[in-house]
Structure formats: C-alpha cells, structure tokens
C-alpha cells in the first residue's frame, strides 16, 4: 500500500510515496542531482526533456510540466494556482495512486512537487518507469502487432473507460506493451475520473487520429484499418 507523505521545504511542497522513496529529498526533482549520482540512464524530448533515472534497483521517470500552444511560447512552465490538490503534479499523482489501487495498468507515482510563486506555480513529477516496455509507435515502425494484441488494447481501453478514467491525451505514444505482452497506459496529466458521456468516443477518436498521423509520418508503419476494427470489436464486447 502507498504511504504518502507531505514535505514543505524552502517554498516548495512535495508529496511522495515513502514505500518507494524512503529517503526522499526535494533534490530528487533536479536532473543535476541525478547526474552527480551517475544515475541518469537516458532521456527523451517532447515539450521538454524527460529524464530516465535509476534509484537503487528501481527505474524512474522525472518530468517537468510545460505549457503547450501559443501561450507556452511566452509562459513556458507557469500555471495559475487554484489550490494544491488541483495543481498539475498533485492531481496526476493522486489520480495515479487511485488507479494503482484499482489495479489498473498504470505506473506507480513516486513523488510530486509544486513551487508556488505568487499567483502561479511550477511543477514536477516522478513516476516509476515500466520495465522493458515500448510504445505503439516504436513497435509499429518495426513490426506488425497481432490481432490478439489489438484486441487486448481494446479491452484495456474499455476497462479504463468503464472505470470512468478520462485520459486527456490518448495517443499511440501513451500506450505501452512490456516484454510479457501486458498493455499499459501512461501520462495522465490533466486526467480525471468522469461520469459516462461523449468523452469516451472522443478518446477513441483521438487515438485513431494519432495512428493515422503516425502512419502518414513514417514510410514504414505496420498499421491498417483492420487493426482498428479488431480493437473496436474487443472494446465494445468488453464486460
């Protein structure tokens, strides 16, 4: 069971799972700290740099929150403060903890931080990294995915939707398959628990657009409409 702790330190508020990070320090949110420990195992680029870390035998992901769109050009990483629990990092941390407790396939949250500056704040989060996992884009650029796997993806998405889990950015990069074939969802920034509504079909439409976009971007991309139909059949038949 997670053991959440809160720490106030030097103008920042952190929450962390003491069962995963028993010696937690706010320094954990600094890439320079992990560089000094020779604990950075890799990184990826999106709106900013996401760092992959090794903490003893565990593997973590450190991510800073960045704004997108036009406003992000002028205010890259500051958000209006409306309360601690509604801050981006704390909201994602708490949602992930609930999903883990509900035994949904998501990474466990390790720690979250909010640094308040007047009416605004900046934020960071650390989550566990799914071992030996690749996202759908990585896989489909290399090989086709079996019918059974597409059906499994459809069942997993139905499982989340039936639990009322809204994923704000359901795309092919945020669906992972690990070495055992298990399907995971990641990146629950701005996610929420919602009542049933039109958002479920909009979620699926967003994923379809993502697959179509990736197919157009890469000359070799092992995806076709039959794959999507296999996903939908499993999604709609899931109970």
N, C-alpha and C positions, 0 to 999 in steps of 0.2 A: 504494500500500500504506500502511496506517496506521502511524504511528511513535509508539507510546505512550511517554509519559514519566511519571515519578512525581515529585511535589514534596511535601516535608514543610515546612510553614511555620506557625509560631505555633499549634501544637496541632491543625492540620488536615492531612489527607493528601489530595492531589489526584492524579488521573491525567488525562492529556489527550493528544489526537492532535496532535502538533506540525505535521503537514502541513495541518491545518485551522486551528489556532490557534498560529502560530509565536511570538507574543509573549504567550502565556498568562500570566495573573496570577490568583491567588485572588479578586481583586476581581470577576472575571467572574461570580461567583455572587451578587453584590449588585445588586438592582434599582436602588438609589440610584446605583451606579457608572454604569449604563447611562443613567439619567436625566440625569446630568451630561454624558454624551456625546451627549445628544439622539438616542439610538439605539433607544429603545423604540418599536416600530411598532404595538403593540396588546397585548391581554391577554384571558384568558378565566378564568372562575370555575368551579371544581369544589370539591374539599375545601379548596383554597386558590387563590391567584392564580397562573396560568401566564403568563409574560411572553414576548412575541414581540420578538426583537431583530434589528437589522441590524448585521452586522460586515463592514465594507467592502462587498463585493458579495454576501456570504453572508447567509442568514437563519437564525436560530437560535431555539430554544425553551428557556427556562430554567424548570425545575420543581423545587420543593421537595417532599420526601417527607412526607406527612401520614398519620396513622393514621385508619382508619375505625372505624365501630361504636361501641359503648358505651365501650370503653377510650379511644377518641380524644377523648372529652369531657374526660377527666382527664389523659391523657398525649398531647397532640396530635401531637407530632413527634419523640418519642424512642423508640429501638429498642434492644433488648438486643444488646450487642456480642458476637459469637461468632467474629469474625475479619474481616480486611479484605476478602478476596475474597467473603465471604458477605454483606457489608453491601449494603443495597438498591441504592445508586448504583453501586458497583463491579460487582455481579453483573449489573445491567442493561447497564452499559457494555460489559462483556466479552461478554455474550450478543449484543448488537447488533453488535459487531465481528465475531464469528463468522458471524452471519447475513449481514452485508455481504460477507464473504469468500466465503461460499457462494452469493453472487449472489441472495439472496432480497430481495424488495422491502420494505425497511425503511429508515428514516432512519439516516444515519451518526451515531455518537456523537461528540461533540466533547470533553466533559470531565465528570468526576465528582468529587464531594468528600464526605469523611466527617469530621465533627468529633466526636472522642471526648470524653466527659465521664464519667469513672469507668467504670461497667459499661454505660453507654448511649452512643448516638451520634445525631447528626442528619446529614442527607444532602441533597445536591442533585445535579442532572444537567443538562447542556446537550446537546441534540441538534440536528441540522440540521432545519429546517422544510421539508416537502415543498412546493415552489412551486406556486401556483395549484391547490391541492387542497381538496376539500370532503369532509366525512364523509357517510356514507349518510343520516343523519337530515336534514342540511341539504338534500341533494339530493331526498330523497323528500317532504319538506314542500313542495317547489317543483314537482316533475315526476316522472313515472314513469321507471323505468330499463328499458332494453331487455332482451329475453330474452338477447341475446348478452352483455350486461354481467353479468347474474346468473350466467350460465354461466362467465364469466371469474372472478367472485368464487369460485365453487365450485372452479374449477381452482387458484386461488391458495391457498385454504384446504387443498386436498388436497396441494399442493406443500409447504406448511409441515408438515402432519401426517406426510407420508411422510419428511420430514427429521427427524422426532421433535421438532418445536418445539411446546412447550406454551405457550399464551397464557392467562394466569390470568384475564383479563377480556375475553374475546372478545365485544364488543357492537357495535352499529351505529355508535357514535361512534368506534370504533377501526379502522374500515375506511374508507380514503380512496380517492377517484378524482381523478386530476390532470387537467389540461387536455387531455392527449393521450389520456385514457381508461385510463391504467395504474392498476391497483389496488395499494394499499399497506396494510400493517398497521403500527400504531403502538402505543405504550405497553406495553412488555414488562417492567414492574415485576413481580417475582415469577414471571417466565417461566423456562423451563428446557428442556433437552434431555432427553427421556424415551424409554424403550422403548415400543413399541406396547402399547396397553392400552385400557381403557374410557374413558380421558380424552378420546380423540378424539371419541367420540359425545357425551360430556358437554360438550365445547367447542361442538359444533354446537347442542346443545340450549340452551345458554346464549345463543347468538346468536339462535336462534328466539324465545326468551322476550324478548330485547331488542327485536326487531322487533315482536312482539305488544304489548309495553308501550308503545312509541313510537306505534304505531297507535292505541292507546286514548287516549293523551295528546293527540294532535293531531287536530282535526276533519277536516283535510285532510292525508292521508298516503297517498301513492301506492304502496301495498304490498298484495299479496294472496297467497293460498296458492299460486297457480300460480307466482309468482316463486320461492317457496321450493323448489318441486318442480324448477324449472329449475336452481337452484343445486345441489340434491342429485344430480340426474342427472349433471351435469358433475363434481361431486366424486367420485362413485363410479366414473365412467368414466375418470378421470384416470390416466395411466400415465407 
